[in-house]
């Protein structure tokens, strides 16, 4: 995982954050985060050295390291080889590579971006 991948913001491997992380740009986490991460219109990458214990909401989520918490993605969730995800996930698409570890429930929805965000119109 190259630092600054595609101009994304980076939380380095020596950084520890406890609390809320919110943003509107792509983010690569390679350190420790505990709390919540909200990047509704952006991509979140959990790097190889990352240890994240947080509920996550993002457009796309790529897990290379360790993530413990629930994941909501309006787009795609990718679990790469050697990654660990413990928690429930809701997404439009899911990709799990060989030797990735996952424990939790999966809810694949046609339009995850709107699920729970908009109420159906009453007629």
N, C-alpha and C positions, 0 to 999 in steps of 0.2 A: 504494500500500500504506500504509494508515494505521498509525501506530505504536500498539501495544497493541491491535491488531485482535482483537476478541472476547475481550479480557482475556488475550491470549497474552503470554508473556514475549518480550522483544525484545532482539536483539543489534544495536546501532546500527551505522550505516555507518562510524563512526570506530574501531570495536572490532575487534581482531584476536585470534583464539584459536588456539593450536596445542596439540592434545592431544585428550582425550575430552570430549564434551558428552553428558551423560545427564540424563534428566528424565522427569516424568510429567505435564507440562502442555504445551499447545500452544506452539510456538516460531516466531517470525519472525526470520530471519537476514537482516540487511541489510549486514553487514560481511564480514570475511574469517575463514573457519574452515578449518583444516587438521587432519586427523586422522580422528575418527569422531564420528558423531552418532547416539545411540540414544534414541528416544522411542517405545517399542513400543506404547503405548496412546494416542498423541497425534498431532496434525497438525503437520507441519513445512512452513513456507513459506520458500522461498528468494527473498528480495526482489529488486527490480529492480537495486539497487546491489550485491548480494551477489556475492562470488567465493568459492565453496566448493570445496575439494579434499578430499573426505572420503567414506568409505563411510557410507551412511545406512541406518538401520532405523527405520521409523515406521509408524503406522497408515495415514496418508494423507500424501502428499508433493505439494506444489504448487511448481513451478519457474517463476519469473518472470525470474530473473537467470541466473547461470552456475553449473553444478554439474558437477564432474568427480569421478567415483567411482561405485561400484556402489550400487544402490538396492534395498532390500527393503521392500515395503509390504504389510501384511495387507489393506489396503483399496484405495484408488485413487491413481494417480499422474497428475497433470495437468501437461502442458507447455504453458505459456501463450505467446501470441504474443511473439516476440522472445527467448524463452529458449533456453539452450543446455545440453544434457545429453550428456556423454561418459562412457559406462559402461554396464554391463549392468544390466537391471532385472528384478525379479521382483515381480509384483503380481496382485491379483485383477482389477483394471480399469485401463485406460489411456486417457487422453484427450490428443490432440495437436492443438493449434490450428494454424492456418495460420501460416507463417513461424516456427515453432518449429524449432530445430535439434536433432537427435538422432543420435548415433552409438554403436552398441552392439547387444547382443542383448536380445531381449524374451522373457520366460517368463511367460505369463499362466496362472495356476493357479486352479482352482475355489475352493480354500480355502487361500489364501496364509498365513493366520494359523496353520495347523497344519502346513504343509509344512516338514519338517525339525525341527519342534518336538516332535512326538509320534511315537512308534514305533507301527506297527500292532499290534493285539493278536494274540497267537499263540493259535491254537485247536487 
